[in-house]
Amino acid sequence: MNDAVGRPRFSPQWLELREPADAAARSPALLHPLRERLAAAPAPERFGGTGGLAIRDLGCGTGSMGRWLAVRLPGPQHWVLQDHDPALLARAGSRMPSTAADGRPVTADADCGGLAGLTAAALAGTSLVTASALLDVLTRDELETLVTACTGAGCPALLALSVTGRVELSPADPLDAELSAAFNAHQRRTAGGRRLLGPDAVVAATGAFTRRGARVVTRPSPWRLGGPERVLTEQWLRGWVAAAREQRPELATKADGYLGRRLEACAAGELAVTVHHADLLALPGPARVRDTGFA
């Protein structure tokens, strides 16, 4: 579902259903270079030099990224949870962990809004920008805003779970490739005047960060669905096929038969799905704006 200006909106039920798969998919390999970078950075002034972290979570939804990451980072943390949906923000704020990996306190504030006001000055004093399943629903201009802000502030960015356009279903079906292509075209659609990056997001982000002097590391973070995740697999299937049909209405009859076959296999425990994503860690050079705290 989209809002009035074409930004995707997600139900809290869907976000909570996918949270275990998200948590299992995010790449732990990026945590080591991230911890090294955070440990070497000066403590933000807002923590009085105590070594705490100031983290901004963009498009936080119900807060799954905060719940996953806060307990994997040491030291006191203050999170700014940012989303344009106030209902999701309320859920996120109420469910953040209270302690970090070493038992130090974790606190959080909410910021209702999008990326329009994100600048290097707004990120001054921020230790880390995070996001999950965000890059692929941005436009190229919105991506440039994000990258410019992070690199201008010298702020690392951990951007997880962006779709790459590859889906594998087992057993295979003759319609898999046609529906996958239609879905990818839907991910790149123009909605409300916004042309989404979809599966091109990780490559575009890597290029944008690299051009601004950041070191970029990417790792695969695939969803592996099937077996105990049957409810999630079913909901993903329905959404995947619906998006393909929306993009190519002439597929409707074939897509209906395909969905029926796939749902039967899912219910019988005979369907396995791998939805490929990628996680990206960008490590910019030193900040070019004075550390003044959050704007």
C-alpha positions as CSV (number, residue, x, y, z in Angstrom):
1,M,0.0,0.0,0.0
2,N,1.2,3.5,-0.8
3,D,0.5,6.9,0.8
4,A,-0.7,9.9,-1.0
5,V,2.8,10.7,-2.4
6,G,3.6,7.2,-3.5
7,R,5.7,6.1,-0.5
8,P,5.1,2.5,0.4
9,R,3.2,1.9,3.7
10,F,3.4,-1.4,5.6
11,S,1.0,-2.9,8.0
12,P,2.4,-3.6,11.5
13,Q,1.1,-7.2,11.1
14,W,3.3,-7.8,8.0
15,L,6.3,-6.2,9.7
16,E,6.0,-8.3,12.8
17,L,5.4,-11.5,10.7
18,R,8.6,-10.9,8.8
19,E,10.8,-9.9,11.8
20,P,12.1,-13.4,12.6
21,A,13.1,-13.9,8.9
22,D,14.7,-10.5,8.9
23,A,16.7,-11.2,12.0
24,A,17.9,-14.6,10.7
25,A,18.9,-13.0,7.3
26,R,20.9,-9.9,8.4
27,S,24.6,-10.4,8.0
28,P,26.6,-10.7,11.2
29,A,29.8,-10.4,9.2
30,L,29.3,-6.6,9.0
31,L,29.2,-6.2,12.8
32,H,33.0,-6.7,13.3
33,P,34.1,-3.8,11.0
34,L,31.2,-1.7,12.4
35,R,32.2,-2.3,16.0
36,E,35.8,-1.5,15.1
37,R,34.8,1.8,13.5
38,L,32.5,2.8,16.4
39,A,35.1,2.0,19.0
40,A,37.6,4.2,17.2
41,A,35.3,7.2,16.8
42,P,35.2,10.0,19.4
43,A,32.2,9.8,21.8
44,P,29.4,12.1,20.9
45,E,29.1,15.2,23.0
46,R,25.5,14.3,24.1
47,F,27.0,11.4,26.1
48,G,29.5,13.6,27.8
49,G,32.5,11.6,26.5
50,T,31.3,8.3,28.1
51,G,31.7,6.3,24.9
52,G,28.0,6.0,24.2
53,L,26.5,5.7,20.7
54,A,23.9,8.0,19.1
55,I,22.1,5.9,16.4
56,R,19.4,7.1,14.0
57,D,17.2,4.4,12.5
58,L,15.6,5.6,9.2
59,G,12.2,4.1,8.2
60,C,12.3,2.2,11.5
61,G,8.8,0.6,11.1
62,T,8.0,-1.3,14.2
63,G,11.7,-1.1,15.3
64,S,13.0,-4.5,14.3
65,M,16.4,-3.2,13.4
66,G,16.8,-1.6,16.8
67,R,15.7,-4.8,18.5
68,W,18.3,-6.8,16.5
69,L,21.2,-4.4,16.6
70,A,21.1,-2.7,20.0
71,V,21.8,-6.0,21.9
72,R,24.7,-6.6,19.6
73,L,26.6,-3.4,20.3
74,P,28.3,-2.5,23.5
75,G,28.1,0.7,25.5
76,P,25.2,3.1,26.3
77,Q,23.1,3.9,23.3
78,H,20.5,6.5,22.4
79,W,18.4,5.7,19.3
80,V,16.4,8.2,17.3
81,L,13.6,6.1,15.6
82,Q,12.5,7.9,12.5
83,D,9.5,7.0,10.3
84,H,6.7,8.8,8.5
85,D,4.0,6.6,10.1
86,P,3.2,7.7,13.7
87,A,1.4,4.4,14.5
88,L,4.5,2.4,13.6
89,L,6.7,4.8,15.6
90,A,4.6,4.3,18.7
91,R,5.1,0.5,18.4
92,A,8.8,0.9,17.8
93,G,9.4,3.1,20.8
94,S,7.6,0.9,23.2
95,R,9.5,-2.3,22.3
96,M,13.2,-1.2,22.1
97,P,15.6,-3.1,24.3
98,S,16.6,-1.4,27.5
99,T,20.1,-2.7,27.7
100,A,23.0,-3.1,25.2
101,A,25.3,-6.1,24.7
102,D,27.3,-5.3,27.9
103,G,24.3,-4.4,30.0
104,R,24.6,-0.6,29.6
105,P,21.4,1.4,29.1
106,V,19.6,1.9,25.8
107,T,17.2,4.8,25.4
108,A,15.1,6.0,22.4
109,D,13.2,9.0,21.0
110,A,10.8,9.1,18.1
111,D,11.0,11.4,15.1
112,C,8.0,11.4,12.7
113,G,9.2,12.4,9.2
114,G,11.0,11.3,6.1
115,L,14.4,12.0,4.5
116,A,13.7,15.5,3.3
117,G,15.4,17.1,6.3
118,L,18.3,14.7,6.4
119,T,21.6,16.7,6.1
120,A,25.1,16.5,7.3
121,A,24.3,19.1,9.9
122,A,21.3,17.1,11.1
123,L,23.6,14.1,11.6
124,A,26.3,15.9,13.5
125,G,26.9,14.0,16.7
126,T,25.4,10.8,15.2
127,S,27.5,7.7,15.6
128,L,25.6,5.5,13.1
129,V,22.7,5.6,10.7
130,T,20.8,2.3,10.2
131,A,17.9,1.2,8.1
132,S,16.3,-2.1,7.2
133,A,14.4,-2.8,3.9
134,L,14.6,0.9,3.0
135,L,17.0,1.4,0.1
136,D,14.9,-0.4,-2.5
137,V,11.8,1.8,-1.8
138,L,13.9,5.0,-2.3
139,T,14.3,7.1,-5.4
140,R,17.7,8.0,-6.7
141,D,17.4,11.5,-5.4
142,E,16.4,10.3,-2.0
143,L,19.4,7.9,-2.0
144,E,21.7,10.8,-2.9
145,T,20.2,12.8,0.0
146,L,21.0,9.9,2.4
147,V,24.5,9.4,1.1
148,T,25.4,13.0,1.0
149,A,24.2,13.5,4.6
150,C,26.1,10.4,5.9
151,T,29.4,11.2,4.1
152,G,29.2,14.9,4.9
153,A,28.9,14.0,8.6
154,G,31.4,11.2,8.5
155,C,28.7,8.9,9.8
156,P,28.8,5.2,9.1
157,A,25.6,3.6,7.6
158,L,24.4,0.1,8.1
159,L,21.7,-0.5,5.5
160,A,20.2,-4.0,5.6
161,L,17.9,-6.2,3.6
162,S,17.6,-4.6,0.3
163,V,16.2,-6.8,-2.5
164,T,18.6,-7.8,-5.3
165,G,16.0,-9.1,-7.8
166,R,16.8,-12.8,-7.4
167,V,14.2,-15.3,-6.1
168,E,14.6,-19.0,-6.1
169,L,11.7,-21.4,-5.6
170,S,12.0,-25.2,-5.3
171,P,10.6,-27.1,-6.9
172,A,10.8,-24.9,-10.0
173,D,7.8,-23.9,-12.1
174,P,7.8,-22.7,-15.7
175,L,6.3,-19.4,-14.7
176,D,8.9,-18.5,-12.1
177,A,11.1,-16.4,-14.4
178,E,8.2,-14.5,-16.0
179,L,6.6,-13.6,-12.6
180,S,10.0,-12.7,-11.2
181,A,10.7,-10.3,-14.0
182,A,7.2,-8.7,-13.6
183,F,7.8,-8.3,-9.9
184,N,11.2,-6.7,-10.4
185,A,9.6,-4.2,-12.9
186,H,7.0,-3.4,-10.2
187,Q,9.8,-2.8,-7.7
188,R,11.2,-0.2,-10.2
189,R,7.8,1.4,-10.8
190,T,7.0,5.1,-10.7
191,A,4.4,5.8,-7.9
192,G,3.2,9.2,-7.1
193,G,5.9,10.7,-9.3
194,R,8.6,8.7,-7.4
195,R,10.6,6.2,-9.5
196,L,11.8,3.5,-7.0
197,L,15.2,2.0,-7.2
198,G,14.0,-1.6,-6.4
199,P,16.6,-4.2,-7.2
200,D,19.1,-1.5,-8.4
201,A,19.3,0.0,-4.9
202,V,22.4,-1.7,-3.6
203,V,24.5,-1.1,-6.7
204,A,23.3,2.5,-6.8
205,A,24.1,3.0,-3.1
206,T,27.6,1.4,-3.4
207,G,28.4,3.7,-6.3
208,A,27.1,6.8,-4.5
209,F,29.0,6.1,-1.3
210,T,32.2,5.2,-3.1
211,R,32.1,8.3,-5.2
212,R,32.1,10.3,-2.0
213,G,35.1,8.5,-0.6
214,A,33.5,6.0,1.7
215,R,34.6,2.4,2.0
216,V,31.7,0.0,1.2
217,V,31.3,-3.6,2.3
218,T,28.3,-5.7,1.2
219,R,27.2,-9.1,2.2
220,P,24.3,-11.4,1.2
221,S,21.3,-11.5,3.5
222,P,18.8,-14.0,2.0
223,W,15.4,-14.9,3.4
224,R,15.1,-18.7,3.5
225,L,11.4,-19.5,3.6
226,G,9.6,-22.8,4.0
227,G,8.9,-25.3,6.6
228,P,8.1,-23.5,9.9
229,E,7.8,-20.2,8.1
230,R,4.7,-21.3,6.2
231,V,2.5,-18.4,7.2
232,L,5.2,-15.9,6.1
233,T,5.9,-17.9,2.9
234,E,2.2,-17.8,2.1
235,Q,1.9,-14.0,2.7
236,W,5.0,-13.4,0.7
237,L,3.7,-15.5,-2.2
238,R,0.4,-13.6,-2.3
239,G,2.2,-10.3,-2.3
240,W,4.8,-11.3,-4.8
241,V,2.2,-12.6,-7.3
242,A,-0.1,-9.6,-6.7
243,A,2.7,-7.2,-7.5
244,A,3.6,-9.1,-10.7
245,R,-0.1,-9.0,-11.8
246,E,-0.4,-5.3,-11.0
247,Q,2.6,-4.7,-13.2
248,R,1.5,-7.0,-16.0
249,P,-2.3,-7.4,-15.9
250,E,-2.2,-9.8,-18.9
251,L,-0.6,-12.3,-16.6
252,A,-3.7,-12.5,-14.4
253,T,-5.1,-15.9,-15.5
254,K,-1.7,-17.7,-15.5
255,A,-0.8,-16.0,-12.2
256,D,-3.9,-17.2,-10.5
257,G,-3.2,-20.8,-11.5
258,Y,0.5,-20.4,-10.4
259,L,-0.5,-19.0,-7.1
260,G,-2.9,-21.9,-6.4
261,R,-0.2,-24.5,-7.2
262,R,2.4,-22.7,-5.0
263,L,0.0,-22.3,-2.1
264,E,-0.9,-26.0,-2.2
265,A,2.8,-26.9,-2.1
266,C,3.4,-24.4,0.7
267,A,0.6,-25.9,2.8
268,A,2.0,-29.4,2.2
269,G,5.5,-28.3,3.3
270,E,6.9,-29.0,-0.1
271,L,7.9,-25.4,-1.1
272,A,11.2,-23.7,-0.4
273,V,11.9,-20.1,-1.3
274,T,15.0,-18.0,-1.2
275,V,14.5,-14.3,-1.5
276,H,17.9,-12.7,-2.0
277,H,18.8,-9.4,-0.2
278,A,22.0,-7.6,0.5
279,D,23.3,-5.7,3.5
280,L,25.6,-2.7,3.0
281,L,28.0,-1.1,5.4
282,A,29.4,2.3,4.4
283,L,32.3,3.8,6.3
284,P,32.9,7.4,5.3
285,G,36.0,9.5,6.1
286,P,36.1,12.0,8.9
287,A,33.2,14.3,9.5
288,R,33.3,17.6,7.6
289,V,30.8,19.3,9.9
290,R,31.2,20.4,13.6
291,D,29.8,17.9,16.1
292,T,27.0,19.9,17.7
293,G,24.5,17.1,18.6
294,F,21.2,16.3,16.9
295,A,19.6,19.1,14.8
